[in-house]
Amino acid sequence: MKRILSLVILLLVVVGAAAWWYGLPEKLGWWPEARHEFVLYGNVDIRQVSLGFRVSGRLAELHADEGDVIKTGTVLANLDPAPYEFAVRSSEANVAALQATFDKLKAGPRPTEIAQARAAYDESLADLANANLAYDRARQLRPQGTISEASLDQATAARAMAAARADSANEALKLLQEGSRVEDIAAADAQLKAAQATLAAARTSLDDTELHAPNDGVILSRVRENGAIVSPADTVFVLSLTEPVWVRSYVAEPNLGRIHPGMKVSVASDTPPDKPYEGTIGFISPVAEFTPKSVETPELRTDLVYRLRIVIDRPGPDLRQGMPVTVRFATLTASGQ
């Protein structure tokens, strides 16, 4: 009897060990959650930027060389600024001239100019009064034959000319009193704004004679040297961006539901593999694609995959661009999912 009991106990132990080995408790839902880990393979993204000037000119100074560690905003190179300084001065003078014209039109005539026009009008009225007296005298003398018909005609014409000059002087006075036309002020204002925009563009071009680093990084290539003539399409430096570090990987469709943006992952390189970095899934492509040849995975190459971007939170110097890495995911699955 004891022997049979021992065999039963041994059989139960063997069955329990087998169930444990093949995950029977999880499949039966005895454990509501079980932790599984799966592995993906990827590469550190190559992130480089070709740096050049937005304006053309002659390279005057280069302040960086290949391998230099660069901080954001560092001046990397300078063009000869003289042509752009001259353009700024010319634009400043043009703006000053148009500003003066605009201010003059907006202010209108000076009081002395109005007073001068009023005096000219008064003078024309005096001339008109004299012309009227001369005409009246000639008209009275003509019937007596004291003056000729021609003299009367001259007096008549002189009175008409004096009246016209008086009207002209009066209109000139009114024009000065009304001030500048609204249309003239608007035209001067538009010309001034165009000149100010030209000045701003000239100053921007002058600022663009300095080449600044847009991000932290390492100078990968120095393409031009001092004295070279460059255009806006020419590359002067190639900057390798060091932060943030992105890892590109691909996940097969069956595992797509096990991951999500914001999920923490472990990323390790071959040197050293026992010191992984913590990363975060920042992007999962919404479009499926065929597995690229560069992905090192034991799964079938014909399977469709989705591209991932993993951001390394605190990268170290051993993570170099293009380096292959191993990405490990620890996910929670319920009821054997």
Secondary structure, 3 states (H helix, E strand, C coil): CHHHHHHHHHHHHHHHHHHHHCCHHHHCCCCCEEEEEEEEEEEECCCEEEECCCCCEEEEEECCCCCCEECCCCEEEEECCHHHHHHHHHHHHHHHHHHHHHHHHHHCCCHHHHHHHHHHHHHHHHHHHHHHHHHHHHHHHHHHCCCCHHHHHHHHHHHHHHHHHHHHHHHHHHHHHHCCCHHHHHHHHHHHHHHHHHHHHHHHHHHCCEEECCCCEEEEEECCCCCCEECCCCCCEEEEECCCEEEEEEEEHHHHHHCCCCCEEEEEECCCCCCCEEEEEEEECCCCEECCCCCCCCCCCCCEEEEEEEEECCCCCCCCCCCEEEEEEEEEEECCC
